[in-house]
Amino acid sequence: MRDISGQRPAVELLERLNAQLVRHRFQLALRPGRPQRSLGEHLALIEAIRARDPEAAQAAAHAHLAGVIDALGR
């Protein structure tokens, strides 16, 4: 989506942020059970998008982010 947006400044910002997230992704991958939990959360988000259900997609995204924040806070 970002590549077809035509918003080069936004794409550059996302690329910089993504580079900073590498460390956090590695930390999460090492947490017992977290990769499986993230997979389920991602699948719920994909299913909500496929169903064209914006409320469910928003809820799934929020649930995933809350889980990530919780896991990083431990």
Residue, then its C-alpha position, 0 to 999 in steps of 0.5 A: m500500500r505504501d509503495i502505491s500511495g505516491q506519498r514519498p515522505a510518508v514512505e521514507l518515514l515508515e522506512r526509518l521507523n521500520a529500521q528502528l523496530v528491528r531490535h524490538r521484533f527480535q526481542l519479541a521473537l525470543r519471548p516464549g509463545r509470543p511468535q504464535r500469539s502474534l501469528g494468531e493476531h495477524l490472522a485475525l486482522i487479515e480475516a477482518i480485512r477480508a471480511r471488509d469489517p473495519e470495526a473488527a480490523q480495528a479491534a484486531a489491530h488494537a489487540h495486537l498492539a496491546g499484546v506487543i506493548d505488554a510483551l515488551g513491558r515485561 
